[in-house]
Amino acid sequence: MSRRVLEEKSFHETICLERKRAERSRKSFLLVLLNLGQLLADDENQNATVSKILSALATVTRETDVTGWYKNGVVLGVLFTEVPTEGRSLIAGVMISRVNGALYNNLAFEQFNQIAVSHYIFPEEWDCEVPQRPSSPTLYPDLEKRDHGSKWYLVTKRGVDVLGSACGLLICAPLFLLIGLAIKLTSRGPVFFRQQRIGQFGTPFVFLKFRSMYLNNNPRIHREYVEKLISGQGQLQTDNGNGRGVYKLTQDPRVTRVGAFLRRTSLDELPQLWNVLRGEMSLVGPRPAIPYEVEAYQTWHRRRVLEAKPGITGLWQVSGRSRLTFDDMVRLDVRYAIKRSFWLDMKILLNTPLAVLRGEGAY
């Protein structure tokens, strides 16, 4: 006996809701897709064939699982919920074998061979070393639709990014020269610091800053602090401001004298205008994460990486910066991704110079 089948829109909404539920429960879910395009193309009795498939799926799904059209009339999906995280690959393999077995037993051999079965597990295993995005767009149909529905905004945002970064690079060229000279005259090493960062959808890129540290330093001290910060165990560090403290290393022995000034004034961020011009970053968006930060993320933290392109400035920078906890920063990044608009970007850009001049939370 087949169950109710959700239409495409409702099924996509269910996938989005299940992602959020899995983020909180720290469990997984399995999405199995059956591409019926080839099977139904020349089928004179499509309704009967689909009914057979649904009846077969009903024998291997639980009441908590959801069946729906991922793409109406073409791709049928089954959402297996509440999959234990431990041993989930083995469990997924068993579930897929059951689906294939049920289809094989209920359809003619020729029909069975015309169905293309694919599967996706959430949360995905991210490998930040690969050049391609580690997250599957199939698990995020809501993000794709949101981007499709805001094409005007995305085109306008990219235009502002190109114009703003190009003008910024030209206007700041003399400043680049002065900063470069100061760095070379006071410490050994290159002017620019290059580091792999994680862009939107987990895609890595080479991130540029003015070098603010001594050459060949050990990142262990920063990595350990960041891991504690993400887990909620980070301690407020003493600052030179009003004494409230910041969630950032303030007495970092790796930072040079010139580097400390560049960090406090945010001048070390200027080379990222090149990343913006290349399309790897935007003027406004969440700060790009270091791979070892992403490794320490809880699943819901990934939303700041998935839902918006990283930026030079953002809602976090103009709302307290390092005085906020890591979870609060992620919430601000997610809020920006949800409410993003041309006017919000302009508001953040206009508030950024004041935040830089105040220097609150900048280290």
C-alpha positions, 0 to 999 in steps of 0.5 A: 500500500503506497503512502501520500507522495509530496509534490516537488515544492513540499518535498523540497521544503521537507528536505530543508526542514530535515536538514535543520532538524538533523543539525540540532539532533546531530543525527543524519538522514539519507536521501534516495533519488529514483530518476524515472525519466527514461522509464516513463518516457515511452510508457503508455501507462505511467500512472500504473508504473508509478503506483507499482514503484510507490507500492514497492517503496512502501514495503521498505520505508517507515512511517517517519520516512517521506516520499515525494517528487524531487522533480515532478514527474521525473525524479522520485525521492525518499527521505530516510530520517533519523539515521544514526551517525555512527555507522551511517555509511553501512546503514545507508548501504543496507537501505539502498539495497532494500530499495533496489530489492523492492523495485526488482521484485515489483517491476519487470527486469527491463523497467528496473534497468531503466531506473537510475538510483542515486543517494546522498547522506546529510551531513556530508563528509567535507574534504576541504583539500579538494578543489570542488565543492564538498557539499552536494547541491542536491541536498540544498534545493532551497538555496538554489531556488533562493538564488534563482529568485534573487537574480537581480540582487546577485547581479547587482551585488556582483556589479558593486563588487567589481566596481568597488574592488577595482576602484579600491585597488586603484585608490589604495595603490600608494597605500599598498606601496607604503605598507609593503615597504613597512613590512619588508623593512621590519621583518623578513619574508614576503609582503603578502600572506597567502592562505587557503580559506573556505568559500561558499559551499565549502569550495577552497580558494587562496586568500590574501592579506598583508603579512602581519606575522613573523615568517615560519610561525607555528599555527598551533596556538591559533588552532587550539584557541579557535577549537576552544572558541568554536566548542564554547570554551573560549576565554575572553582575552584582555584588550586595550579598550574598555576592558570588556575583553574579546574572543580573540588572541590579543597577545599573539607572539607571532605578530610583528609590530607593524602587523599589530598596527595593520590588524588593529586598523584592518589595513591587513585586509586590503589585499582581499579586494583582489579576491573580490575582483576575482569573484572568490569573495564579496565586499559584504559577507561572512568572513572566510573560514580556515580549513581547521576551523571548519573541521571543528564546526558543528553541523549548523555552523556550516550554514555560514559557509553554505548560504553566502559568499564570504566577504571583507566586511559583514554584519558581524564586523559592524555588530561587535566583532570579536566581542561576540561569541562564535555562536553569536557570530554564526547567527549573525552570518545566517541572519545576513544570508536570509535577509540579504538585500542591496540595501542591507549591503549598503548599510553594512558598507556605510557602517564599516568605516566607523567600526574600523575607526572605533577598532572595537574587537580588532586584533 
